[in-house]
């Protein structure tokens, strides 16, 4: 039986990745991001993604920027987002994530979702029949005996 102190292989890989990218822990300590969110991004994007470059060494970590410079940098980034090359880069990232997806898992999730939708439709139809029958039962007797 395995020891309870043995880590899952993916956790071991992530720990090695964090050792190679020490600035991740800096962001965690500053409260900018949780280690869990880093792990989730790492598991989705992989360790070779360009997002991890700033975390590789302390020299690449940005120091706080003054407000004027920060505003200019944000303006530049927003203009780059409308650039066609940025759009194609974004599409490339999406395609990379699609390639890494487990198709079998996706198919299972879609089947479950389809089943849930079918159940909801059946439930709604049941309510509609019940309401329709109640309305018809009162209107099915157009001739009622009234004594005047």
C-alpha positions as CSV (number, residue, x, y, z in Angstrom):
1,X,0.0,0.0,0.0
2,X,1.2,3.5,-0.8
3,X,2.3,5.8,1.9
4,X,-0.1,8.6,2.7
5,X,2.8,11.1,2.1
6,X,3.2,10.1,-1.5
7,X,2.2,12.9,-3.9
8,X,0.3,12.4,-7.1
9,X,2.7,12.5,-10.1
10,X,1.1,15.6,-11.5
11,X,1.6,17.4,-8.2
12,X,5.3,16.4,-8.2
13,X,5.6,17.7,-11.7
14,X,3.9,21.0,-10.7
15,X,6.3,21.4,-7.7
16,X,9.2,20.9,-10.1
17,X,7.7,23.5,-12.4
18,X,7.3,26.0,-9.5
19,X,11.0,25.5,-8.6
20,X,11.9,26.5,-12.2
21,X,9.5,29.5,-12.1
22,X,10.2,31.0,-8.6
23,X,8.2,34.2,-9.3
24,X,5.0,32.1,-9.0
25,X,5.5,31.9,-5.3
26,X,6.1,35.6,-5.2
27,X,2.6,36.3,-6.6
28,X,1.1,33.7,-4.2
29,X,2.7,35.5,-1.3
30,X,1.5,38.9,-2.4
31,X,-2.0,37.4,-2.7
32,X,-2.3,38.2,-6.4
33,X,-3.2,34.6,-7.2
34,X,-3.7,31.3,-5.4
35,X,-1.4,28.4,-5.9
36,X,-4.5,26.4,-6.9
37,X,-5.3,28.7,-9.8
38,X,-1.7,28.5,-10.9
39,X,-2.0,24.7,-10.8
40,X,-5.2,24.8,-12.8
41,X,-3.7,27.0,-15.5
42,X,-0.6,24.9,-15.6
43,X,-2.6,21.7,-16.1
44,X,-4.6,23.3,-18.9
45,X,-1.9,25.3,-20.7
46,X,1.1,23.1,-20.0
47,X,4.5,24.1,-18.8
48,X,5.7,25.4,-22.3
49,X,3.1,28.1,-22.6
50,X,4.4,31.7,-23.1
51,X,2.4,32.8,-20.1
52,X,5.1,31.3,-17.8
53,X,8.0,33.4,-19.2
54,X,7.6,36.3,-16.6
55,X,7.7,33.8,-13.8
56,X,10.9,32.1,-14.9
57,X,13.5,34.3,-13.1
58,X,13.5,37.2,-10.7
59,X,15.0,39.5,-13.4
60,X,12.0,39.1,-15.6
61,X,9.5,40.1,-12.8
62,X,8.1,43.6,-13.4
63,X,8.5,46.2,-10.7
64,X,5.5,48.4,-9.8
65,X,4.9,50.9,-12.6
66,X,4.0,54.6,-12.0
67,X,0.4,55.5,-12.8
68,X,1.2,57.5,-16.0
69,X,3.4,54.7,-17.4
70,X,0.8,52.1,-16.4
71,X,-2.0,54.1,-18.2
72,X,0.2,54.3,-21.4
73,X,1.0,50.6,-21.2
74,X,-2.7,49.7,-20.8
75,X,-3.6,51.8,-23.8
76,X,-1.0,50.1,-25.8
77,X,-2.3,46.7,-24.7
78,X,-5.8,47.6,-25.6
79,X,-4.8,48.7,-29.1
80,X,-2.8,45.5,-29.5
81,X,-5.9,43.5,-28.7
82,X,-7.7,44.7,-31.8
83,X,-4.7,43.9,-33.9
84,X,-5.3,41.0,-36.3
85,X,-2.0,39.3,-35.3
86,X,-3.3,39.3,-31.7
87,X,-6.5,37.8,-32.8
88,X,-4.7,35.0,-34.6
89,X,-2.4,34.5,-31.6
90,X,-5.5,34.1,-29.5
91,X,-7.1,31.6,-31.9
92,X,-3.8,29.7,-31.8
93,X,-4.0,29.5,-28.0
94,X,-7.6,28.3,-28.2
95,X,-6.7,25.7,-30.8
96,X,-3.8,24.5,-28.6
97,X,-6.3,24.1,-25.7
98,X,-8.7,22.2,-28.0
99,X,-5.9,19.8,-29.0
100,X,-5.1,19.1,-25.3
101,X,-8.7,18.4,-24.5
102,X,-9.7,14.8,-23.7
103,X,-12.4,14.2,-26.4
104,X,-13.8,11.2,-24.5
105,X,-14.4,13.3,-21.3
106,X,-16.0,16.1,-23.4
107,X,-18.3,13.6,-25.1
108,X,-19.3,12.1,-21.7
109,X,-20.1,15.6,-20.3
110,X,-22.1,16.5,-23.4
111,X,-24.1,13.2,-23.1
112,X,-24.8,14.0,-19.5
113,X,-25.9,17.5,-20.3
114,X,-28.1,16.2,-23.1
115,X,-29.7,13.7,-20.7
116,X,-30.4,16.5,-18.1
117,X,-32.0,18.7,-20.8
118,X,-34.2,15.7,-21.8
119,X,-35.3,15.3,-18.3
120,X,-36.1,19.0,-17.9
121,X,-38.1,18.9,-21.1
122,X,-40.1,15.8,-19.9
123,X,-40.7,17.6,-16.6
124,X,-42.0,20.7,-18.3
125,X,-44.2,18.7,-20.6
126,X,-45.7,16.9,-17.6
127,X,-46.6,20.3,-16.0
128,X,-48.0,21.5,-19.3
129,X,-50.2,18.4,-19.6
130,X,-51.4,18.8,-16.0
131,X,-52.4,22.4,-16.5
132,X,-54.0,21.7,-19.8
133,X,-56.1,18.9,-18.4
134,X,-57.3,21.1,-15.5
135,X,-58.4,23.8,-18.0
136,X,-60.1,21.3,-20.3
137,X,-62.0,19.6,-17.5
138,X,-63.8,22.8,-16.6
139,X,-64.4,23.7,-20.2
140,X,-65.5,20.2,-21.2
141,X,-68.9,20.7,-19.6
142,X,-70.4,23.5,-21.7
143,X,-73.9,22.6,-20.7
144,X,-74.4,22.7,-17.1
145,X,-77.8,22.3,-15.5
146,X,-78.9,25.5,-13.9
147,X,-82.1,26.0,-12.2
148,X,-83.5,29.3,-12.6
